[in-house]
């Protein structure tokens, strides 16, 4: 159960960041327009991605201090 959660968070964050972050960068660089919704959702995607990465790293047995 824990393994599926960490990969799900990672994939959700990655997909959200690619879709909304990509749209935000495209509109900002090409059209010169700043869309706050896409910016906020892109940042949320990055946060979810980082949480998934930290969960992934903290679940490894060599990082456990209970040895």
N, C-alpha and C positions, 0 to 999 in steps of 0.2 A: 504493500500500500504506500509506503513512504517513497519508494523508488518512482512510482508512477506520478506522485505529486511533484517531485522535484523536476522531472522531465516535462511535466505538463506546464508548470510555471515558466520554465525556460522557453518552451516552444510558444506559449501564449505571449510572453514578453518579446520574443524575437519576431513573431508575426505582426504584433501590434506596432512594434518599432519600425519594421520594414514598410508596412502599409502606410501608417499615418505619418511617420517621420519622413518617408520618401515623398509623400504628397506635399508635406509642409515645405521640404527643401526645394521641390520642383516649383511650387507656386512662388516661393520667396525668390529664388534665383532667376527664373524665367519671366514671371509676371510682375515681380516686385511687390507682391501683396503678402501681408502677414495675417494668416488665419489663426486666431487664438485657440480654437477648438482642436485643430490638428496639432498645434504645438503642445497643448496640454496632454492630449492623448498620446502623443509621441514620447513625452517625458514620463508619463505613467507606464508606457511600454518599457522604457529603459529601466525604471525602478523595478518592475516585475522581473525583467531579465536579470538584473543584479541580485534580486532576492533568490531567484532560481539558481544562479551561479553559486551564491553563498551557501544555499541549502545543499547543493550538489557537493561542495567542498567539505561541508561540516559532517556529512554522512559517511565519510571515509573512515575506516577503522584506525588508520595510523594517526589521525588527529584527535583521537579520543584520549582524554586525560584520566580515564578510569582504569587504566592498565595496572 
